[in-house]
């Protein structure tokens, strides 16, 4: 599992899920997250970052919708090749 370092600004008008999605997308674009890398499950990611599970789920879903991540049952969330 790949460890993510995400910093959210709770005083910002930008929604938390969007801040998280942008930072994960940046990590993918910079090569910090390589194709095939697996992310922790949304529960542990939410705990690491200090967010609720629904917020983390929405951030991940944003990136799935953009085609950057793929969710596979029994495998987890991975960066798209």
C-alpha positions in Angstrom: 0.0 0.0 0.0 1.2 3.5 -0.9 1.4 6.0 1.9 -0.2 9.4 1.0 0.7 12.7 2.5 -2.3 15.0 2.1 -2.7 18.3 3.9 -6.2 19.8 4.0 -7.0 23.4 4.8 -10.2 23.4 6.9 -10.5 27.2 6.7 -10.5 27.2 2.9 -13.8 27.6 1.0 -12.7 24.7 -1.2 -14.5 21.5 -0.2 -12.3 19.0 1.7 -13.0 16.2 -0.8 -11.8 18.4 -3.7 -8.6 19.3 -1.8 -7.8 15.7 -1.3 -8.7 14.7 -4.9 -6.4 17.5 -6.2 -3.5 16.4 -4.1 -3.8 12.7 -5.0 -4.1 13.8 -8.7 -1.0 15.9 -8.3 0.9 12.9 -6.8 -0.2 10.8 -9.8 0.9 13.4 -12.3 4.3 14.0 -10.5 5.0 10.2 -10.5 4.8 9.9 -6.7 2.0 7.4 -7.3 3.0 5.1 -10.2 0.6 3.1 -12.4 -0.5 0.0 -10.6 0.2 1.5 -7.1 -2.5 0.5 -4.6 -4.0 3.0 -2.2 -5.1 2.1 1.3 -8.8 1.5 1.8 -10.9 4.6 2.3 -11.4 3.9 6.1 -7.6 4.0 6.8 -7.0 6.9 4.4 -9.7 8.9 6.2 -8.1 8.1 9.5 -4.6 9.1 8.3 -5.9 12.4 7.0 -8.4 13.1 9.7 -11.5 13.2 7.5 -14.8 11.3 7.5 -15.2 8.2 5.4 -17.8 9.8 3.1 -15.5 12.7 2.4 -12.7 10.3 1.5 -15.0 8.2 -0.6 -16.1 11.2 -2.6 -12.5 12.3 -3.2 -11.6 8.8 -4.5 -14.8 8.7 -6.7 -13.8 12.0 -8.3 -10.5 10.5 -9.4 -12.3 7.3 -10.6 -14.6 9.4 -12.6 -11.6 11.2 -14.2 -10.1 7.9 -15.1 -7.0 8.2 -12.8 -8.0 5.5 -10.3 -9.8 2.2 -10.7 -11.6 0.3 -8.0 -11.6 -3.5 -8.1 -13.5 -5.6 -5.7 -11.2 -7.7 -3.6 -8.1 -5.9 -4.9 -8.7 -2.3 -3.8 -8.1 1.1 -5.4 -5.3 1.3 -7.9 -3.7 4.0 -10.1 -4.7 3.4 -13.7 -1.9 2.2 -16.1 
